[in-house]
Amino acid sequence: MLIAAAAAAPGACRHCWAAALNETVVVRIDRRRRKITKREAIVAQMVDKSASADLRATKMLIDMMKDVEQRAGEPGGSGEAAAARPLPVSFDPTYNRNPPFRGPQLRAPMPVSHR
């Protein structure tokens, strides 16, 4: 019955999915209780399973990431909103996080004071 309803009205079904995934649940993370959405809980579990070398979860996570990237590139997707947003003030495209290795830096010996 649910599958037939989903085929008949895909827009309505999408709304039901979104409403269900946006509901909050209480979880315990590092011995602390937190309220997160079901959507966030699903993503956290997928990432944790992928990190523990579960190949099926890893494939599903990669497929989900590809789908999100494709949707972000579509017109009307979240990619336009992200592109319209200005970069943070602290952003510097010339900043190199890993400068080239220049060899050991030798210092002059510190003077010794005699008392």
Rosetta constraint file for C-alpha pairs under 8 A:
AtomPair CA 1 CA 5 HARMONIC 6.26 0.50
AtomPair CA 2 CA 6 HARMONIC 6.14 0.50
AtomPair CA 3 CA 7 HARMONIC 6.26 0.50
AtomPair CA 4 CA 8 HARMONIC 6.17 0.50
AtomPair CA 5 CA 9 HARMONIC 6.09 0.50
AtomPair CA 5 CA 10 HARMONIC 7.91 0.50
AtomPair CA 5 CA 13 HARMONIC 7.62 0.50
AtomPair CA 6 CA 10 HARMONIC 5.20 0.50
AtomPair CA 6 CA 12 HARMONIC 7.67 0.50
AtomPair CA 6 CA 13 HARMONIC 5.46 0.50
AtomPair CA 9 CA 13 HARMONIC 6.39 0.50
AtomPair CA 10 CA 14 HARMONIC 6.11 0.50
AtomPair CA 11 CA 15 HARMONIC 6.42 0.50
AtomPair CA 12 CA 16 HARMONIC 6.44 0.50
AtomPair CA 13 CA 17 HARMONIC 6.26 0.50
AtomPair CA 14 CA 18 HARMONIC 6.17 0.50
AtomPair CA 15 CA 19 HARMONIC 6.12 0.50
AtomPair CA 16 CA 20 HARMONIC 6.12 0.50
AtomPair CA 17 CA 21 HARMONIC 6.09 0.50
AtomPair CA 18 CA 22 HARMONIC 6.09 0.50
AtomPair CA 19 CA 23 HARMONIC 6.62 0.50
AtomPair CA 20 CA 38 HARMONIC 7.63 0.50
AtomPair CA 21 CA 37 HARMONIC 6.65 0.50
AtomPair CA 21 CA 38 HARMONIC 5.02 0.50
AtomPair CA 21 CA 39 HARMONIC 4.95 0.50
AtomPair CA 22 CA 37 HARMONIC 5.35 0.50
AtomPair CA 22 CA 38 HARMONIC 6.15 0.50
AtomPair CA 22 CA 39 HARMONIC 6.37 0.50
AtomPair CA 23 CA 37 HARMONIC 5.42 0.50
AtomPair CA 23 CA 38 HARMONIC 5.98 0.50
AtomPair CA 24 CA 35 HARMONIC 6.15 0.50
AtomPair CA 24 CA 36 HARMONIC 5.31 0.50
AtomPair CA 24 CA 37 HARMONIC 4.15 0.50
AtomPair CA 24 CA 38 HARMONIC 5.96 0.50
AtomPair CA 25 CA 35 HARMONIC 5.57 0.50
AtomPair CA 25 CA 36 HARMONIC 5.64 0.50
AtomPair CA 25 CA 37 HARMONIC 5.95 0.50
AtomPair CA 25 CA 38 HARMONIC 6.37 0.50
AtomPair CA 26 CA 33 HARMONIC 6.43 0.50
AtomPair CA 26 CA 34 HARMONIC 5.52 0.50
AtomPair CA 26 CA 35 HARMONIC 4.55 0.50
AtomPair CA 26 CA 36 HARMONIC 6.49 0.50
AtomPair CA 27 CA 33 HARMONIC 5.57 0.50
AtomPair CA 27 CA 34 HARMONIC 5.40 0.50
AtomPair CA 27 CA 35 HARMONIC 6.38 0.50
AtomPair CA 27 CA 36 HARMONIC 7.30 0.50
AtomPair CA 28 CA 32 HARMONIC 5.24 0.50
AtomPair CA 28 CA 33 HARMONIC 4.45 0.50
AtomPair CA 28 CA 34 HARMONIC 6.16 0.50
AtomPair CA 29 CA 33 HARMONIC 6.39 0.50
AtomPair CA 29 CA 34 HARMONIC 7.04 0.50
AtomPair CA 36 CA 40 HARMONIC 6.28 0.50
AtomPair CA 36 CA 41 HARMONIC 6.81 0.50
AtomPair CA 37 CA 41 HARMONIC 6.37 0.50
AtomPair CA 38 CA 42 HARMONIC 6.15 0.50
AtomPair CA 39 CA 43 HARMONIC 6.39 0.50
AtomPair CA 40 CA 44 HARMONIC 6.09 0.50
AtomPair CA 41 CA 45 HARMONIC 6.18 0.50
AtomPair CA 42 CA 46 HARMONIC 6.18 0.50
AtomPair CA 43 CA 47 HARMONIC 6.17 0.50
AtomPair CA 44 CA 48 HARMONIC 6.14 0.50
AtomPair CA 45 CA 49 HARMONIC 6.08 0.50
AtomPair CA 46 CA 50 HARMONIC 6.07 0.50
AtomPair CA 46 CA 57 HARMONIC 6.04 0.50
AtomPair CA 46 CA 58 HARMONIC 7.60 0.50
AtomPair CA 46 CA 61 HARMONIC 6.43 0.50
AtomPair CA 47 CA 51 HARMONIC 6.09 0.50
AtomPair CA 47 CA 57 HARMONIC 7.90 0.50
AtomPair CA 47 CA 58 HARMONIC 7.77 0.50
AtomPair CA 47 CA 61 HARMONIC 7.20 0.50
AtomPair CA 48 CA 52 HARMONIC 6.39 0.50
AtomPair CA 49 CA 53 HARMONIC 6.82 0.50
AtomPair CA 49 CA 54 HARMONIC 5.64 0.50
AtomPair CA 49 CA 57 HARMONIC 6.01 0.50
AtomPair CA 49 CA 58 HARMONIC 7.44 0.50
AtomPair CA 50 CA 54 HARMONIC 5.20 0.50
AtomPair CA 50 CA 55 HARMONIC 6.80 0.50
AtomPair CA 50 CA 56 HARMONIC 7.99 0.50
AtomPair CA 50 CA 57 HARMONIC 5.28 0.50
AtomPair CA 50 CA 58 HARMONIC 4.54 0.50
AtomPair CA 50 CA 61 HARMONIC 7.50 0.50
AtomPair CA 51 CA 58 HARMONIC 7.91 0.50
AtomPair CA 53 CA 58 HARMONIC 7.47 0.50
AtomPair CA 54 CA 58 HARMONIC 6.19 0.50
AtomPair CA 55 CA 59 HARMONIC 6.18 0.50
AtomPair CA 56 CA 60 HARMONIC 6.26 0.50
AtomPair CA 57 CA 61 HARMONIC 6.02 0.50
AtomPair CA 58 CA 62 HARMONIC 6.17 0.50
AtomPair CA 59 CA 63 HARMONIC 6.12 0.50
AtomPair CA 60 CA 64 HARMONIC 6.10 0.50
AtomPair CA 61 CA 65 HARMONIC 6.18 0.50
AtomPair CA 62 CA 66 HARMONIC 6.21 0.50
AtomPair CA 63 CA 67 HARMONIC 6.20 0.50
AtomPair CA 64 CA 68 HARMONIC 6.24 0.50
AtomPair CA 65 CA 69 HARMONIC 6.19 0.50
AtomPair CA 66 CA 70 HARMONIC 6.15 0.50
AtomPair CA 67 CA 71 HARMONIC 6.19 0.50
AtomPair CA 68 CA 72 HARMONIC 6.13 0.50
AtomPair CA 69 CA 73 HARMONIC 6.47 0.50
AtomPair CA 70 CA 74 HARMONIC 6.59 0.50
AtomPair CA 71 CA 77 HARMONIC 5.77 0.50
AtomPair CA 71 CA 78 HARMONIC 7.46 0.50
AtomPair CA 71 CA 79 HARMONIC 7.81 0.50
AtomPair CA 72 CA 77 HARMONIC 4.87 0.50
AtomPair CA 72 CA 78 HARMONIC 4.98 0.50
AtomPair CA 72 CA 79 HARMONIC 4.22 0.50
AtomPair CA 72 CA 80 HARMONIC 7.52 0.50
AtomPair CA 73 CA 77 HARMONIC 6.49 0.50
AtomPair CA 73 CA 78 HARMONIC 7.77 0.50
AtomPair CA 73 CA 79 HARMONIC 5.54 0.50
AtomPair CA 73 CA 80 HARMONIC 7.74 0.50
AtomPair CA 74 CA 79 HARMONIC 7.41 0.50
AtomPair CA 75 CA 80 HARMONIC 7.30 0.50
AtomPair CA 76 CA 80 HARMONIC 6.81 0.50
AtomPair CA 77 CA 81 HARMONIC 7.77 0.50
AtomPair CA 78 CA 82 HARMONIC 6.38 0.50
AtomPair CA 79 CA 83 HARMONIC 6.10 0.50
AtomPair CA 80 CA 84 HARMONIC 6.15 0.50
AtomPair CA 81 CA 85 HARMONIC 6.34 0.50
AtomPair CA 87 CA 91 HARMONIC 6.62 0.50
